[in-house]
Amino acid sequence: MRMPEPDTDVIAGRVRIAKDLSAIVSGDGVIADEDELRVYESDGLTAYQQIPLIVVLPANTAQVSGVLRYCHENGIKVVPRGAGTSLSGGALPLADGIILGLGKFNRVLEVDFDNRCAVVQPGVTNLAITGAVSHRGFYYAPDPSSQIACTIGGNVAENAGGVHCLKYGLTTNNVLGVEMVLINGEVVRLGGKQLDSGGYDLLGVLTGSEGLLGVITEVTVRILRAPATARALLIGFQSASAAGQCVADVIGAGIIPGGMEMMDKPAIHAAENFVHAGYPLDVEALLIVELDGPEAEVTHLIESVEDIARKVGAVHLRVSQSEEERQTFWAGRKAAFGAMGRISPDYLCMDGTIPRHRMPEVLNGIAEMSERFGLRCANVFHAGDGNLHPLILYDANTPGELEKAEEFGGDILRLCVKVGGVLTGEHGVGVEKRDLMGEMFSEDDMKQQQRLKCAFDADGLLNPGKVYPTLHRCAELGRMHVHHGQLKFPDIPRF
């Protein structure tokens, strides 16, 4: 769905603004040519496109500060962008706003093995952090499927997860500090190398804030010692219900796997045909369960999981016998999204989270919706923490199919909320789920959240149009404000 083109006044303003910004970010740091701007017209939610007014590519924090200060003084909207892998439209441009691209912030600044942390710029890819520390037996735990491309700044913005977040936590559990620039150009630091900081948990507020509060220019992340042993099991079932019961029983037995993923039959076949990971093709659901730790503990836990799986009807059970085989098991899962291109020209990747014990009910509901909408759906998800990723398959060249896919996706997310879950587990709200926020939050809830937004960005210039279906003027809400990195509450109304 292509958004409206900018009008003549906006185009005229582009020349003036580009000239002003070129004085702040010199060289090739400002892009105003329309053909070159098309490179940035979409993020990973490719169903929506919009050419931005201008793209600015700063090379250091001082330039980010100068750009934001200029935009603040001139009332220009700003959309921060990392690698553009967002699947919720979080980096969708605006025709009357600039894209602030952070691709040049791509250096690992420091690795501190003594304090088990690394300081990196936001444009460093997720996988590159592990690459920078693996020679000493360390790694960075959160591992989204897009980790080869997605950047740590975007991971913080969306609170990204991954296949190992069940045991080791989401991004918010692995970030120790950030340097960020406020919309007025002020540079502030939150947290640091220490385990925790006093005062309000502004670091927690920032993680998952989807670019609405500030622009991150540096991140300090926790690095972990790689486990002594890691082995994975492939467990096949003749029904999704049996697989879901296995998940519940494993967790109920007090076993917390390093990763616990599930795929249904369409996803299994697509991934196997793409990667040849050795997945069984005669099962309806497949679990990948990884156990890590000391070798004796892993051996014991594998036996326990095998016993649980057989009791709930596993029809296929295979344990990795080498590191290469373990990586092969995961290769199929990590390539599952890309593998959909073999069976469908387009897909929408949904992202909702549910209580684990409601998994069979929700999967049955998705199957019923698939029949009702006449669209196929492949399910790939983080079974251990109930984070679903239904992939709705459609053809954008067939009139009406995109709209049907969007309606199908909306119904899936409504079902997630109905059974006690939430709208997003790791992809964020962006524009994709913006109009569904009312399913989960009351108007008062969203007003209170926007009061926090106003504390950082009173004029609503940072990533406007994302997350909230209705925007309220800060003067109507009662404002907080941020001053020198401290959150102040001068006039919050009492309820």
N, C-alpha and C positions, 0 to 999 in steps of 0.2 A: 504494500500500500504506500504509494508515494505521497508525501505531504505537499502542501501548496508551495509553489516557487515564490521567492521573495519579490516584493513589488518594487517599482522603480525608485521609490524613496530609499528603500533598504539598499538597493544596488548602489545608489549615489553615495550613501553613507559608508559603503564598504571601502571606497577609495580613500576617504578621509581617515577612517579608523585604521586601515592598513598602513597608511603613512605614519600615523601617530605610534602605532605598535612597533613599526620597524625601527623607531628611535630607541625602543626599549630592548627589543630582541632583533639584533642585526643579522646580516647574512641571509641564510635560507630559512630563517625562523618564522617568517610570516608567509602564509599561502593565501592568495586571493583570486587566483585564476580558477574559473568555474570548472574546467575539466579536471584540474588537480584536486579541487575540493570534493569531487565525486568519490574519491578514494575514501573519504570520511563520512559518506552519506548514511551509513548504517553500522550497527554493531552486530553481534551474533544473532539478534532477532531480525533476520533479514526481510521479514514480511513488511517492515516499515523502513522507508528511506526519506531523508531530508537533507538537502545540501545546506551546509552551515554558511553563515555570513562570512566568516574568516576562520582559518586554522592558525594557531600560534604554537610554536614548538620551542619553548624556553630551554636553556641548557643548564641553568643553575637556580638556586633558591632566590637570589636577588632579582633575577628576571621574572620569576613567578610572582614575587611580591610586587614588582613594578607593574606587571600586566593587571593583576587583581586590583591594585590601587587605582589604576587608570579606569578600569571597568566600573569600579565603585563610584568614582567621581563623575563618570559620564552615564551612569545608569545602563550599562551594557551587560546583557546576560552572558553567563559563562557555563559551559558544559565540560567538566573535567573528563579526560579520556586516557586510558592506559593502552592495552593491546586491542581493545574493542571486542573482547570475547564474551561480553555480557549477553545472556540469553533472555533478559527481561526488558531490553531497550533502555538500560540505565545510561548508556552513552549516546542515545539518539540525539542528533543535533537539532538546533533551532534555526529557522531561517533568519531570525534577527538576533542571533547570539553567536559568540565565538566558541570554537572547540579549543580547549587548552590541553594539548597533547603532551604527555610526559615520556615519550619514547626515548628521549636523549638521556633520561635519568636511569642509566642502565649499568651502574657500577656497584660491585660489592665493596663497601668502604672499609670494613673491618671485620675480622673474625676473631672473637675472644673465646678461645677454648676453655680457659680457666673459669670464666663466668658463664660458659655454655650459651653464648648468644652471638648473633651476627648483626652488623649494621649495614643496611642495603638501601639503595635508592629505589623508588617505587616502580621504575621500569624494568627491574630485574625479574626475570621469569621465575615462577615458582620452582621449577625443576633445577634452575641454575643455582639456587641456594644450596640444595643438597649437593650439587656438583662441586661447589666451592669448599665443602667441608667433609666430603666422603672419604678423602685420602687419610683422614684421621679417625675414621670409624664413626662419624656423626651424620645426622641427616635432619631435614626439616619435615615435620610430621604431616601437616595438612597437604593432601595431594589430590586436587581436583583432576577430573579426567582430562581437562585441557591444560595440565600443568606444564607441558612443553611450550605453550604459547602464552597462557595467562600470566599477568604480572602481579607482584605482591601488593602494589598499590590498589589494584582492582580487587584483590582478595580481601584486603582490609575493608574496602568500601562496601563489599557485598557479604562480608563474613563468610567466606568460602569454606567448604568442608572438604570432602573427598572420601575415598574408600577406607582410610584409616582413622577417620574422626571419631568412630565409636569408642575407641580406647584412648586416643591421644588428643581428642578435642578439636573444635573448629578453630578458625583463625583467631577468634577472640581469646582462646585459651593459650595461644602461642605467640602473641604479640606483647612485647614488654614496654615499648615506647614508640613515639612518632614525633617527627618535626612536621608542623603543618603551617600553612599560610591562610589567614583569615581573609575575607573578602575585602577588607580595608587595607590589605597589604601587610598587616602585622604578622610577624613570625613567632610562633609559640612552640614550646616543647611540652609534651605530655609523657609522663613515665620516663623510663630509661633502662639501664642494665639491671637495676634492682628488681627484686621479686615483686614488690608492690609499692604503691605510692600512697601518701596520705591525701585527705580531702575527698572531694567529689570524684567519682570514677568517670572522669571525662574521656579517658581512653576507651572505656566500655561504651560510652555514648557515641564516640566517633566510629568505632568498629561496627560496620553494618549500616552506616548513615547514608550510603549511596550518593556521595558527592554533594550532599545538601548543606554541609556545615563548614567545609574548608577543603583545601587542596593539600594532600600529603606529599611531602618532598623527601622524607627519610623514614625508614622503619627499622626498629630493633626487634629482632625475632629470637625466640628460644630455639636452640638446637638440641637434639637429643642424641645420646649414644645409641648406635644401632644395636638391636638385640642380638644376643649370641646365636640364636637359632630362630628361623622363621620357616614354617611349612604351611602349605595350604591344602584344603580338601575340596574336591568337586563332588557335590552331592545332588543327585537327580531324583525328582519325584514325579508321580503321575498326576498331581494336582497342585495348584498354588496353595490350596488350603493346607495340605500336608507340609509344604515347605514353610509356610507361615507358622505352623505349629512347631516345627523344628526350631525356628528362630526363637520363639517364645520359650521353649523348653531349655534351650542352651543358655539363654540369659537367666532363666529361672533357676538353673542349677548353679548360678554364681560364676559362670564362665564368661569373661569379657574378651572376645576375640580381638586381634589387632584389626581385622576387617571382616565384614559379613555382608556380602552382596547377593542380590537375587536377580535373575532374568527369567522372563517367560519364553514360551516356545518361539514366537516370531523373532525376539531379540537373540535367542540362542542360535537360531539358524543363520541370521544375518551376520552375527559376529563370527561364527565358525567358518562360514564361506569366505569371509574377509581375511581372517587371521590364521585359521587352521590351528586352533589351540587345543584340539582334541576333545571338544565338548560333545557329550552324547546328544544325538538328534532325535531320540525316541522318547524324550521326557517332556513334560509340560512345564516344569519349573526347575531351575538349577540354582543351587546355592554355592558360593565360593566362600569358604570359611578359612581365615588365616589365623594361626596361633603362633605367638612369639614369646621368647624368654629363654631361660636356661634349657638346655637340651632335655634334661630329665623331666622338667615340667611340661615342655611341649609334647613329649612322647605320651605322658600321662593324659594330657588334655585331648590329644588326638583320639585316644582310646575312648575317652568319655563322650566326645562328640559323635564318634562312630556309633556307639551304643545308643545314644539318644536318637540319631538319625534312623537307625534300623527299627527302633520301636515305633516311630511314626510313619514307617512305610517307605524308606528310601529304596529305590530300585537301581541306583547307580552310585558307587562310592569309590573314589580314587584319591590317593594321598600323594602329594608331590614327593619325589625321591631325590631331587636335586634343586639347587637354586635356579638353574635354567628352566626347569619344569615349573617351578613356582611362578617365575616371571611370565612364562607362557600362559598359565592360567589367567593371570591378571591382564595380559596383553589383549585378550578377547574382550574382557569387560571394559577396559579403558578405550577400546576402539569401537565400542558398541554404537555410540552416536554417529560417528563417521560411517559405520557400516550400513546405516539406514539408507545411504545414497544408492546402495545396490538394489534396494527394493522399492524405493519411492523417490520421486523428484524433489519433494519438500517434506518437512516435518516441523511440528511445534513441540518443543521440549518443555513439558510442564515441571513444576517443582512445588510439591506440597508435602507436609509432614503430618503423620498420624500416629496415634498410639499403636504400638506393635500388635496388640491383641486384636485390633480391628482390621488387620491387613486382609484376611480372606474376604471379609464383607466389602471392603473398598475395591478389591480386585474384581469381585463379582459385579459390583456396581459399574466399574469401568467397562467390563465386557458387555453389559446390558446397554450402556451408552453407545458403545461401538456399533452394536446392531442398530440402534435407533438412529444414529447419525449417518450410518452407511460408510464409515471411515475406519480403516484398520488402526490398531493401537498396539505398539510394542512396549512392554514394561521393563525398565531397568532401574534398579534403585538400591539405596543403602538400607538393606533390610534391618540391620542391627539397631538403627536409631529411627526407623520408620520414615525415612526421607524418600518419597516416591519421585520417579522421573518418567511418567508416561510419555511416550513419543507418539504423537498423533500424526499419522501419515496422510498427506493430501497432495494434490497437484494444483499449484497456483495458476496454471494455464486453463484449468477448468472453472468456468464462471460459478461463483458461489461456494467453492470448496474451502477457500481461506476463511470465509465467514462461518461456515459450518464447523471448521476446525477450532476457531476461536470460541464458538458457543460450546462445543464439546469440552474444551479446556476449562472454560468457566464453570461448567457443571462438575467437573472433576474436583476443582478447588472448593466449590461449595460443599461437596460431599466430605472433603477433608476436614473442613471447619465443623460440619454437622456432627462428625463422629468424635470431636474433641481435639482435632489437629489445628494446624495453622497454614496460612497461605503460602509461606515460603520456608524452605529449610536452609538454602544457601545461594539461590540465584537473585534474591532481592525482589522488590515490588516493581520498580521502574515504571514503565508505561503499561506493561503487560497485565499487571494485577491491580493497577491503580483504581480502576472502577469497581473492584471487588473488595476494597478495604472496608466498606460498610457491612460486609458479611461477617467481619470479625471484630470491628471496632464501632463503638457508638460515636455520634457526632462530638460529644464531649471528650471522648478518648482522643479523637483526631485533633481537636482544638488544643488539647494539652500537649500533644506531640508537636504541634506547630508553634506553640509558645517556645519550646526549646529551639526549634529552627530559627525563630525570630531573634533569639539571644545571640546567635552567630551571624545571621544574615537578615537584618531587619527589612531590607528592601527586596528580598526574594530574588536575588540575582544568580544564586548558585543552583544550577540544574533545575530550573523551574519547570513545572508541568509533570514532574515525576512524583510517584508515591501517593500523593493526596488528590482525591477526586475533586475536592473543593478547597480553594485557597482562601484564607482569611487575612485581612490586613492586620499587621502586627498591632496597630493602635487599638484595634477592637479586642485583642486577646489579652492585653496586659503583658508588658514586656519584661523579659529577663535580658541581660546583656553579658557579653564576655569582655573582660578588661584585663590585659596582661596575663592571659591564660587562666583567669579565674572567673567562674560563673557567678554572676550577681543576680539577686532576685529583688528588685526594688518595689514592684507593684503587682505581684501575682494576686489575682482575685481569690477570695475565700469561697469555698463551696459548702 
